[in-house]
Amino acid sequence: MKFAHVFEEALLKGEYPQEWLESAISYRQLKKCIRRVKEELRGLGLDQETVKHLWQQVGTNKGSRRPSLAENNMTLSAARPFLNW
């Protein structure tokens, strides 16, 4: 059985504390959101390797200020938001 089905069944059976049930995220909606983020990043020219490289930089800069987008020679556009609920 796939994780989404197991997760939904567990939620319906009440196997978790009530406050967890109230805060539970729909696994299907989460997957859709992640897919949209991936598409948006690709649309901005940020392929998997570029994102991985940038993420590693963030991990090595703990405690120091994060580099700006300009310092990474990157720009973002707010012309098309990726999360349209």
C-alpha positions in Angstrom: 0.0 0.0 0.0 1.3 3.5 -0.8 2.2 5.9 1.9 -0.6 8.3 1.1 -3.2 5.6 1.7 -1.6 4.3 4.9 -1.3 7.9 6.1 -5.0 8.7 5.4 -6.2 5.5 7.0 -4.2 6.2 10.1 -5.7 9.7 10.3 -9.2 8.4 9.9 -8.7 5.7 12.6 -7.6 8.4 15.0 -4.2 6.8 15.7 -2.7 10.2 16.4 -3.4 12.8 19.1 -6.2 15.2 18.2 -3.9 18.3 17.9 -1.9 16.3 15.3 -5.1 15.5 13.4 -6.1 19.1 13.3 -2.7 20.1 11.9 -2.2 17.3 9.5 -1.3 18.2 5.9 -3.0 16.4 3.1 -0.2 14.3 1.6 -1.7 14.7 -1.9 -1.8 18.5 -1.6 1.7 18.5 -0.3 2.9 16.5 -3.3 1.1 18.9 -5.6 2.7 21.9 -3.9 6.2 20.4 -4.1 5.6 19.7 -7.8 4.6 23.3 -8.4 7.7 24.5 -6.5 9.9 22.3 -8.7 8.2 23.6 -11.9 8.6 27.2 -10.7 12.3 26.6 -10.0 12.9 25.0 -13.4 11.0 28.0 -15.0 13.5 30.3 -13.3 16.4 28.3 -14.7 17.2 26.6 -11.4 17.9 23.0 -12.2 18.4 20.3 -9.6 22.2 20.7 -9.6 22.0 24.5 -9.2 19.6 24.2 -6.3 21.8 21.5 -4.7 24.8 23.8 -5.0 23.0 26.7 -3.5 21.6 24.6 -0.6 25.1 23.4 0.2 26.3 27.0 0.4 23.5 27.7 2.9 24.6 24.7 4.9 28.2 25.8 5.1 27.3 29.4 6.0 25.6 28.6 9.3 25.8 31.5 11.7 26.8 33.9 8.9 24.6 36.0 6.7 23.1 34.3 3.7 24.4 35.5 0.3 21.9 37.7 -1.6 20.4 36.7 -4.9 22.6 39.3 -6.5 25.7 37.7 -5.0 24.7 34.4 -6.5 24.0 36.1 -9.8 20.3 35.2 -9.6 17.1 37.1 -10.1 13.5 36.1 -9.3 10.3 37.3 -10.9 7.1 37.9 -9.0 5.2 38.2 -12.3 3.7 34.7 -11.9 3.2 33.3 -8.4 3.4 29.6 -8.2 0.9 29.0 -5.5 -2.6 29.8 -6.6 -5.0 28.3 -4.2 
